[in-house]
Amino acid sequence: MKKLLLLAVLVLVCNGLAHAQATFARLNNEAMSAYNAKNYPESGKLFDQAFKDKAAKPTSTDYYNAACTWALAGDAKKAFAYLDQATVAGWDNVAHVKQDTDLRNLRADKRWPLMLQKLEATVAKAEAGLNQPLKKELEVIYASDQGVRGKIDSVQKNFGMKSAQWDALMKEMRGIDERNTRRVTEIIDQYGWPGKSLVGRMGSTTAFLVIQHSEPTVQRKYLPMMREAVAKGELSKGNLALLEDRVLIGLGKPQIYGSQLHTDPNTGKTEFSPIEDEAHVDERRSAVGLEPLAAYAKRFGLDYTPKKP
């Protein structure tokens, strides 16, 4: 959330493909904007429209996002249809499916266990050659890392950030992060970076999440190894970009990809931390598979106007 063809004889086809991909990207971004605005029926319709062009190349994540949208819109039939398409397209984050609150309304449906069984079987077949014990251990770590963070919005909304409940949640999160960091760094020190060929895409992503949520000294220590993993195709470029930004901000430098935000102590408003060459940030984000900054900003309830070169 890319593909090129060949030479002169394919110019018309390539131009059509490029146009289809541009149209798909626009509709996909509009669908995500509607999702972030909680206009789920409109978001679902935009996803439907985006997928109609057979020349476009939706990813498993695109299909999964459409499933979440239709689940929230109350259309279980479409939601399950898109979950099936996500499975066929290679969706492999079983742990996330099991705890994703967007899909809460589907879990009592008789189609839920059948969908889950198909997903788990498809992922197991595709990842049969991986280090299964290590992969399963990282799945548990992923669930703990994301599970505690899944409580943030509710606690913030219901009790505020100056409450005992908030302090308790932060304490719980720190404890989980410390335990996960100890174990994941042990794994890295033993195996090298746990990449896609060892533990699958989600296993590698889990290791990234734990390092991303660790202390700055740990982030800086493993950043070079993550760069090597990306160069070898063992970790996604987007994951690395997020850590690059976090390390730079921690060093008091401008970020590159615009992934890091902070709360202004004077205004209490959330805003982007300084971005280097901000006018070209979307070009850099696109190169590593990240959505435009304006779409990313909407996830945090912000309206962002791209800077002009």
N, C-alpha and C positions, 0 to 999 in steps of 0.2 A: 504494500500500500504505500519487466520493461523489455522491450524486445525490438530488435532491429532485424531487417531482412537483408537483401543482397544488392544487386546491381541495377543497371539502367532498365533492363526489361521489366523490372518490378517497380518502377517509379510510381505508376498509377496505383498499384496495390498498396505500396508503402505510404503514399500520400493519404489514401483512404484509411489505412490503419492508424496513421498519426492523427488524422481528424477524429476517428472514432475514439482513440485513447484520450484525446483532449476533451471531447464531449463527455466521455465517461468520467474523467477526473473532475470536471466541473460539476456534473450531477452528483457524483459521489461526495464532493466537498459540501454541496448544498444540502445533501441528505444528512451529513454529519452535523452541519450547522442547525438544521431543524431538530435533530436529536438533542443537541446541547441546549436548545431552547425549549425542550420537552414537548415539541409538537410532533408526536410520534406518528400519527396517521400521515402527515405531510412528508415526514422523513421516509416512511415506508414506501410511499408512492414514488418518491424521487429515486430510491434504490431500485424499485421495479423498473422505472424508466431507464435508469443507467444500464441495467442488465439486458435490456432488450436488444441492444446492438450486438450482433454476433461477432463482430470484428474486435470488440473490446475484450480485455483480458482481466476479469475480476480475480482477485486473490481469495484464498480461503477466509482471510480476515474480512474482506468486503462482504462475503456471504454471511459470515457470522454476525457482523454488525447489523445487517439487514434482519437477521433472525431476532436479534435483541430488540430492534425497533418494533417489529411486528408483534413480538410478545408483549411489549409495553403498550402497544396500541390495542391489544385484546384480540388479535387474529392469530390463534394458535395454529391453524392450518398452514398459513403462510410461514409462520415462525419455524415449524417443524420441517417444512419443505426447504427452507434456506439452511437449516442446520444440516440437513442431508446433503445439500450441495456443498456446504463448507467441509463436511467430512470427505466427500469425494475429491474436493480440491486440495486436501491435505491438512486440514485443521488438526492440530495435535495437542492442544492444551486442554486435556481432559480435566485436570484439577480446576481450571478456571470455570469450565462449564458447570461443574458440580456446585460451585459457590457463587456464581454470578447472580447478583440480585435482579438483574434485568430479566432473567429467565424464571424468576420465582413462580410466576403464574402458570408455568408449564409443568411443574414437578408433580402435580396431582393428576395430570393427564395420563391415560393409559399408554400413550405413545412415548412418554418420557423414558421408561426403562428400555424399550426397544431401541430408541435413538441412541441411548447411552451405551447399550450393548454393541451396537454396530460401530460406534465411534471407537470404543475401547478395542474391539477386535481389529479394526482397520489400522489403528495406531500400533497395536502389538505386532501385526504382520509387517508393517513398514519398518519397525524398529527392532526386529527380532535379533539382529546382529550386534546390538549395543550392549554395554555393560549394564545388565538389568538391575542388579542390587544397587549400584550407584545411582542409576536413573530413578529408581523408586525412592531412594533416600532423598534425592533432590526434589522429588515431587512433594514429599512431606515438608521439606524446608520451604518450598514455594508456598504451600498452603498456609504455613505459619506467618511468613513474611507478608503475604497479601491479606490474610485473614484479619490480622490486627489492624492493618491500614484500612480495611473495609469498614471499620467502626468509626473512623474519624468524622465523616460527615454527620452521622447521627449524633455523636457526642457533642460536636461543635454546635449543631443546630439546637439541640435540646437543652444543653447546659452552658455553652459558651467556653471560651478558651481560658477563662480565669476561674474555673470551677474545680472542685475536688475531683470530679469525674474525669475532667480533662487531664489533670495531673496524674491520676491513676492510669489512664490510658497511655500517656507518654512514658510512664515508668514501665508499664507492661511492654511497650514497643522497644524501649531501650534494652530490656532484658532479652527479648526475642532476638533483636539484632545482634547483641553480643554473643549469644549462643550460636546463632547461625554463622556469624563471622568466624568464630573459632573453628567450626566444623568445615566450612567451605575453604578457608585458607589451608586447613590440613589436607583437604582433597587436592587443592591446587599444588601444594608443595609435593604431594605424592605423585600426581599424574601429569602435572603441567595443567594448562588451561583445559577444563572439562568441556571440550567442544562438541559440535554436532555429531562427529563420527564416533565419539565415545558415549555420550549420554543423550543425543538428540538435540533438536533446536530448543525445546523447552528446558532441558537440563542446563544447556549453555546460558540461556536467558536467566535462569534462576541464579546461577553463579554471578552473573552480572548484577542482578538486583541486590544480592547480598553485599557485594562490594560497593555498589552505589549507595547503600544505606549504612556503610561502615564509617569509621573514623577517617579523617583526611589523610593521615599517614598511611593507612591501609590502601586507600584509593590510589595514592601516588605510587605506592610500591608495586601494585599489580597493573597499573595502566600500560606500561610497556609490553607486558605479556598479552594484554587484551588487544593491543595494536597488532601484534604478531598473529594472534588468533584470527582477527579480521582479515589480514593479508592472506591467510591460508583458507579462508572460507569457513572457519569454525565458529564464528560469532558474527552477528549482524552488524552492519555499519551504523545503523540507527542506535543500537545499544551503546556502542563505543562513543558516538557523538554526545550522548547524554552525560557520560562520565567525563569526557573531555571538558564539557561546559562546567560541570560541578567542580572539577579540580581547578580550572581557571578562576572561577568565582572565589573559591577558597583561598587562592593565592592573591586575591585582590585585583585580578585582571579581567578585562572584558571577555564575555563568552563568545563562542563562534556561531552556535546554532540557535540560540534564543530559547533554550529549554528551561532555563532557571528563572524563577520568579521570587520576589520577596515582598514582605509587608512594610510599607513605609512607616517608621515609628511616629512621624509627625502627623500624617493624615490617616493612618490606619488602613490605607488602600493597598491592594495587591497590585504589583507592577513588575515589569520585566527588569531583571538586572541588566547592567550595561552590555550592549552587543557591539562587537567590532564590525565595522563596515556594514551597518544595519541595512543599507539600501540593497545589498545583495544577499541578505540572509536566506531568502527563500530559495535562491539558486543553490546554496550550500545545503539547505535542508532537503531539497529535492534529490541531490546527488547521493544522499545517504538514506533515502526512502522515508523521510519525514514529511508530514503534511505542511501546507503553507502556514506561516505564523499566525495569520488572521484566524484560521480555523482552529489552531491550537489554543489561541487566546480565549476562544468562546468556551472551551472546556472549563475555564476559570471565571466565566461570567464577564469577560473583558471584551470590549470593542477595540480592535487594533487596526490602525490605518498604516499600510506598508509605506516605508520611507521611499522617496524618489531618488534615483541616482543623481 
